[in-house]
């Protein structure tokens, strides 16, 4: 069963020397009303999700059968961290009377994804995943599994994060990203009318445990590399393909492990006769946007229209990989 990407959307903060104006204008993305009491991460997610679906924020939600077959899955790491810290500070100093009732829903990690589901009318499911760094690509893997299992016809896989207050020192920034996946070739709304952007060849999640000496277990690394490389076989066999792009995203603390994973996957691909395209241009990438990093990288690769393997990796050793094929590999039955 082919799972297609029919729409993408993203908003992302980038380093700004000296600060300046806020990087995100809610009114420009969500209109003038209805977002005042939503957390920043929720606002980011709504903006990215609406862009991916080709809808305005005030468009009516889906109803009927379309809503019943439409799901949302959201990955996040820090979406409510600042909310919790503020509430803890206020409760410690002012007591419960310092908390506005309008703020309370923001306490839940499920709030951003639930707001997107409510806004769009998704009634198949609304799920939130919370693993550090990898949660964004895990959302895509969850969506693919749900679509292939018949739980929905269309799913928005998204990620949103508001980095901790010291994000400047840590090199982490706010962002949200979303992709629309479908098994029918056409998603609800304007985005579904366009030609699909890419086809997902598969996905997997693994954990790379440390070995006896404290470094990563070589056997686990080799086995994981083989499974990740297998996701590229479908893409590499597409007529006209001359290899795949390979990118591994990880936080700075996991850079050595990311390099080891990339080298191991590239070695397996070479043994299978599949060249890695633009190894210097892709390589390992800094996961600067927390759980949204992997989805942002995926969107970039999808827009490039080339076969690709993308891996997200956390400092603890959690790994998620997604394989995609370019738009040229989408058959005429989906156009």
VEXDREN-2710 file (C-alpha; in Angstrom, 1 decimal):
% VEXDREN-2710
k/r/px/py/pz
1/UNK/0.0/0.0/0.0
2/UNK/1.5/3.3/-1.1
3/UNK/1.5/6.2/1.4
4/UNK/1.9/9.5/-0.2
5/UNK/2.9/13.0/1.1
6/UNK/0.5/15.5/-0.4
7/UNK/1.3/18.6/1.5
8/UNK/3.9/20.2/3.8
9/UNK/4.0/23.2/6.1
10/UNK/6.5/24.7/8.5
11/UNK/7.4/27.7/10.7
12/UNK/10.8/27.9/12.3
13/UNK/12.8/30.4/14.3
14/UNK/16.4/30.9/13.2
15/UNK/19.3/32.6/15.1
16/UNK/18.9/36.3/15.1
17/UNK/21.9/38.3/16.3
18/UNK/20.8/40.9/18.8
19/UNK/17.2/39.7/19.0
20/UNK/14.8/42.2/17.4
21/UNK/11.2/41.7/16.6
22/UNK/9.4/38.5/17.5
23/UNK/10.0/35.9/14.8
24/UNK/6.4/34.6/14.7
25/UNK/3.3/36.8/14.1
26/UNK/0.2/34.8/15.1
27/UNK/-2.2/37.2/13.4
28/UNK/-0.5/36.7/10.0
29/UNK/-1.0/32.9/10.3
30/UNK/-4.1/32.5/12.3
31/UNK/-6.1/35.7/11.8
32/UNK/-6.9/38.4/14.4
33/UNK/-9.0/36.3/16.8
34/UNK/-9.1/32.9/18.5
35/UNK/-5.5/32.3/19.5
36/UNK/-4.9/34.7/22.5
37/UNK/-5.0/32.0/25.1
38/UNK/-3.2/29.3/23.1
39/UNK/0.4/28.5/24.0
40/UNK/3.1/29.5/21.5
41/UNK/3.8/25.8/20.5
42/UNK/0.1/25.4/19.8
43/UNK/0.1/28.5/17.6
44/UNK/3.1/27.2/15.7
45/UNK/1.5/23.9/15.2
46/UNK/-1.8/25.3/13.9
47/UNK/0.2/27.5/11.4
48/UNK/2.2/24.6/10.1
49/UNK/-0.8/22.2/9.9
50/UNK/-3.0/24.8/8.1
51/UNK/-0.2/25.4/5.6
52/UNK/0.3/21.7/4.9
53/UNK/-3.5/21.2/4.4
54/UNK/-3.8/24.4/2.3
55/UNK/-6.5/25.8/4.6
56/UNK/-7.2/29.0/6.5
57/UNK/-7.5/28.8/10.2
58/UNK/-11.1/30.0/10.1
59/UNK/-12.1/27.4/7.5
60/UNK/-14.8/25.1/8.8
61/UNK/-13.6/21.7/10.1
62/UNK/-14.3/18.5/8.3
63/UNK/-17.6/16.7/9.1
64/UNK/-19.1/13.3/8.3
65/UNK/-17.2/10.5/6.8
66/UNK/-14.2/12.6/5.9
67/UNK/-13.7/13.6/9.5
68/UNK/-14.1/10.0/10.7
69/UNK/-11.2/9.0/8.4
70/UNK/-8.9/11.9/9.2
71/UNK/-6.3/11.7/12.0
72/UNK/-3.6/13.8/13.7
73/UNK/-0.4/12.7/15.3
74/UNK/1.9/15.2/16.9
75/UNK/5.5/14.9/18.2
76/UNK/6.9/17.2/20.8
77/UNK/9.7/17.5/23.4
78/UNK/9.3/20.9/25.1
79/UNK/5.8/22.1/24.1
80/UNK/4.7/22.7/27.7
81/UNK/8.0/23.1/29.5
82/UNK/7.7/26.9/29.9
83/UNK/4.0/26.6/30.8
84/UNK/4.9/24.2/33.7
85/UNK/7.8/26.5/34.9
86/UNK/5.5/29.5/34.9
87/UNK/2.7/27.7/36.8
88/UNK/5.2/26.3/39.3
89/UNK/6.6/29.8/39.9
90/UNK/3.2/31.4/40.3
91/UNK/1.8/28.7/42.6
92/UNK/4.9/29.0/44.8
93/UNK/4.7/32.7/45.1
94/UNK/1.1/33.8/44.5
95/UNK/-0.9/30.6/45.0
96/UNK/-3.7/29.2/42.8
97/UNK/-5.3/32.6/42.4
98/UNK/-2.4/33.7/40.2
99/UNK/-3.3/31.1/37.5
100/UNK/-5.9/32.2/34.9
101/UNK/-8.5/29.6/34.0
102/UNK/-7.7/30.2/30.4
103/UNK/-4.1/29.1/31.0
104/UNK/-4.9/25.7/32.5
105/UNK/-5.5/23.7/29.3
106/UNK/-2.0/24.6/28.3
107/UNK/-0.7/22.4/31.1
108/UNK/-1.3/19.2/29.1
109/UNK/1.2/17.8/26.6
110/UNK/-1.8/16.8/24.4
111/UNK/-3.1/20.4/24.0
112/UNK/-1.2/21.4/20.8
113/UNK/-2.2/18.3/18.9
114/UNK/-5.8/18.4/20.3
115/UNK/-6.2/22.0/19.1
116/UNK/-5.1/21.0/15.6
117/UNK/-7.5/18.0/15.6
118/UNK/-10.4/20.2/16.8
119/UNK/-9.6/23.0/14.2
120/UNK/-9.4/20.6/11.3
121/UNK/-12.2/18.2/12.4
122/UNK/-10.0/15.1/12.8
123/UNK/-12.1/12.3/14.4
124/UNK/-10.1/9.2/13.5
125/UNK/-7.6/9.8/16.3
126/UNK/-5.4/12.5/17.9
127/UNK/-2.1/11.1/19.4
128/UNK/0.9/12.9/21.0
129/UNK/4.4/11.4/21.0
130/UNK/7.0/12.8/23.4
131/UNK/10.4/11.2/22.8
132/UNK/13.3/13.8/22.7
133/UNK/14.5/14.7/19.2
134/UNK/12.9/11.7/17.4
135/UNK/9.2/12.5/18.1
136/UNK/8.7/14.4/14.8
137/UNK/9.8/11.5/12.6
138/UNK/8.0/9.0/15.0
139/UNK/4.8/10.9/14.1
140/UNK/5.4/10.1/10.4
141/UNK/6.1/6.5/11.2
142/UNK/2.9/6.3/13.4
143/UNK/0.9/7.9/10.6
144/UNK/2.2/5.4/8.0
145/UNK/1.3/2.5/10.3
146/UNK/-2.2/3.8/10.9
147/UNK/-2.8/4.4/7.2
148/UNK/-1.6/0.9/6.2
149/UNK/-3.6/-0.6/9.0
150/UNK/-6.8/1.1/7.8
151/UNK/-7.3/3.4/10.8
152/UNK/-7.6/6.5/8.6
153/UNK/-7.4/7.6/5.0
154/UNK/-5.5/10.9/5.7
155/UNK/-3.2/11.8/8.6
156/UNK/-1.4/15.0/9.5
157/UNK/1.9/14.1/11.0
158/UNK/3.3/17.1/12.8
159/UNK/5.8/18.3/15.5
160/UNK/5.9/21.5/17.5
161/UNK/8.3/22.8/20.2
162/UNK/9.0/25.9/22.2
163/UNK/12.6/25.6/23.2
164/UNK/13.6/26.2/26.9
165/UNK/14.3/29.7/28.0
166/UNK/18.1/29.3/27.6
167/UNK/17.7/28.1/24.1
168/UNK/20.1/30.6/22.8
169/UNK/22.9/29.1/24.9
170/UNK/21.8/25.6/24.0
171/UNK/21.5/26.2/20.3
172/UNK/17.8/25.2/20.3
173/UNK/15.0/27.2/18.6
174/UNK/11.2/27.2/18.3
175/UNK/9.5/25.5/15.4
176/UNK/6.6/23.5/14.0
177/UNK/6.4/21.3/10.9
178/UNK/3.6/19.2/9.4
179/UNK/3.2/16.8/6.5
180/UNK/-0.1/15.4/5.1
181/UNK/0.0/11.7/4.4
182/UNK/-2.7/9.7/2.5
183/UNK/-3.3/6.3/0.9
184/UNK/-5.8/7.6/-1.6
185/UNK/-3.7/10.1/-3.4
186/UNK/-5.8/13.1/-2.5
187/UNK/-6.2/14.7/0.9
188/UNK/-9.1/16.8/2.1
189/UNK/-8.9/20.5/1.2
190/UNK/-6.9/22.4/-1.5
191/UNK/-3.6/20.6/-0.8
192/UNK/-5.2/17.3/-1.9
193/UNK/-5.9/18.6/-5.4
194/UNK/-2.2/18.9/-6.3
195/UNK/0.1/16.2/-7.4
196/UNK/1.6/14.2/-4.5
197/UNK/5.0/15.4/-3.4
198/UNK/6.6/12.1/-2.5
199/UNK/6.0/8.5/-1.5
200/UNK/7.0/7.1/1.8
201/UNK/9.0/3.9/1.4
202/UNK/8.9/2.9/5.1
203/UNK/10.0/3.8/8.6
204/UNK/11.4/2.3/11.7
205/UNK/12.4/3.1/15.3
206/UNK/15.2/1.5/17.2
207/UNK/17.3/2.0/20.3
208/UNK/21.1/1.8/20.2
209/UNK/22.2/0.5/23.6
210/UNK/25.7/1.2/25.0
211/UNK/28.2/-1.6/24.9
212/UNK/30.2/-3.0/27.9
213/UNK/32.9/-0.3/27.5
214/UNK/30.3/2.5/27.5
215/UNK/30.3/3.1/23.7
216/UNK/27.5/2.0/21.4
217/UNK/27.1/-1.8/20.9
218/UNK/28.8/-2.5/17.5
219/UNK/26.4/-5.4/16.8
220/UNK/23.4/-3.2/17.5
221/UNK/24.8/-0.4/15.3
222/UNK/25.4/-2.8/12.4
223/UNK/21.9/-4.4/12.7
224/UNK/20.3/-1.0/12.8
225/UNK/22.3/0.3/9.9
226/UNK/21.1/-2.7/7.8
227/UNK/17.5/-2.1/8.6
228/UNK/17.8/1.6/7.8
229/UNK/19.5/0.9/4.5
230/UNK/16.7/-1.5/3.6
231/UNK/14.3/1.5/3.5
232/UNK/16.3/2.8/0.5
233/UNK/16.0/-0.2/-1.8
234/UNK/12.6/0.7/-3.1
235/UNK/13.7/4.3/-3.9
236/UNK/17.0/3.2/-5.4
237/UNK/15.3/0.9/-7.9
238/UNK/13.1/3.7/-9.3
239/UNK/13.9/4.2/-13.0
240/UNK/16.4/7.1/-13.4
241/UNK/17.5/7.1/-9.8
242/UNK/21.2/7.3/-9.3
243/UNK/21.4/6.7/-5.6
244/UNK/19.8/8.2/-2.5
245/UNK/20.4/11.1/-0.2
246/UNK/21.3/10.2/3.4
247/UNK/21.0/12.7/6.3
248/UNK/21.2/12.1/10.0
249/UNK/20.0/14.7/12.4
250/UNK/21.1/14.8/16.1
251/UNK/21.8/17.3/18.9
252/UNK/25.4/18.4/19.3
253/UNK/26.0/16.0/22.2
254/UNK/25.1/13.1/19.9
255/UNK/27.2/14.2/16.9
256/UNK/29.8/11.4/17.3
257/UNK/27.0/8.8/17.4
258/UNK/25.3/10.4/14.4
259/UNK/28.5/10.2/12.4
260/UNK/28.9/6.6/13.3
261/UNK/25.3/5.8/12.3
262/UNK/25.7/7.6/9.0
263/UNK/28.9/5.9/8.1
264/UNK/27.4/2.5/9.0
265/UNK/24.3/3.0/6.8
266/UNK/26.4/4.3/3.9
267/UNK/28.7/1.3/4.2
268/UNK/25.6/-1.1/3.9
269/UNK/24.3/0.9/1.0
270/UNK/27.6/0.8/-0.8
271/UNK/27.7/-3.0/-0.3
272/UNK/24.3/-3.2/-1.9
273/UNK/25.4/-1.1/-4.9
274/UNK/23.4/2.0/-3.9
275/UNK/25.5/5.2/-4.0
276/UNK/24.9/8.0/-1.5
277/UNK/24.2/11.3/-3.3
278/UNK/25.8/14.5/-2.1
279/UNK/27.4/13.1/1.0
280/UNK/29.2/16.3/1.8
281/UNK/26.0/18.4/1.5
282/UNK/23.8/16.1/3.7
283/UNK/26.0/14.3/6.2
284/UNK/25.0/14.9/9.8
285/UNK/22.8/17.8/10.7
286/UNK/22.3/19.7/14.0
287/UNK/18.9/19.1/15.5
288/UNK/18.4/22.8/16.4
289/UNK/14.6/22.7/16.5
290/UNK/14.1/20.0/19.0
291/UNK/11.4/17.4/18.0
292/UNK/10.5/19.4/14.9
293/UNK/14.1/19.1/13.5
294/UNK/13.5/15.7/11.8
295/UNK/10.3/16.9/10.1
296/UNK/11.9/20.1/8.9
297/UNK/14.7/18.1/7.3
298/UNK/12.1/15.7/5.8
299/UNK/10.2/18.6/4.3
300/UNK/13.5/19.9/2.7
301/UNK/14.2/16.5/1.2
302/UNK/10.7/16.1/-0.1
303/UNK/10.8/19.5/-1.7
304/UNK/14.0/18.5/-3.4
305/UNK/12.1/15.6/-5.1
306/UNK/14.9/13.0/-4.7
307/UNK/15.0/9.5/-3.1
308/UNK/16.2/10.0/0.4
309/UNK/16.8/8.4/3.8
310/UNK/16.4/10.6/6.9
311/UNK/17.4/9.6/10.4
312/UNK/16.7/11.4/13.7
313/UNK/18.9/10.4/16.6
314/UNK/18.8/11.4/20.3
315/UNK/21.7/11.6/22.7
316/UNK/20.3/8.6/24.6
317/UNK/20.4/6.4/21.5
318/UNK/16.8/6.5/20.3
319/UNK/16.7/6.4/16.5
320/UNK/13.9/6.8/14.0
321/UNK/14.3/6.6/10.2
322/UNK/12.0/7.4/7.3
323/UNK/12.6/6.6/3.6
324/UNK/11.0/8.7/0.8
325/UNK/10.9/8.5/-2.9
326/UNK/10.6/11.6/-5.1
327/UNK/7.5/12.8/-6.9
328/UNK/8.7/11.2/-10.1
329/UNK/8.1/7.8/-8.5
330/UNK/4.4/8.5/-7.9
331/UNK/2.4/6.5/-10.3
332/UNK/-0.2/8.0/-12.7
333/UNK/-3.0/6.4/-10.7
334/UNK/-2.4/9.0/-8.0
335/UNK/-2.2/12.1/-10.2
END
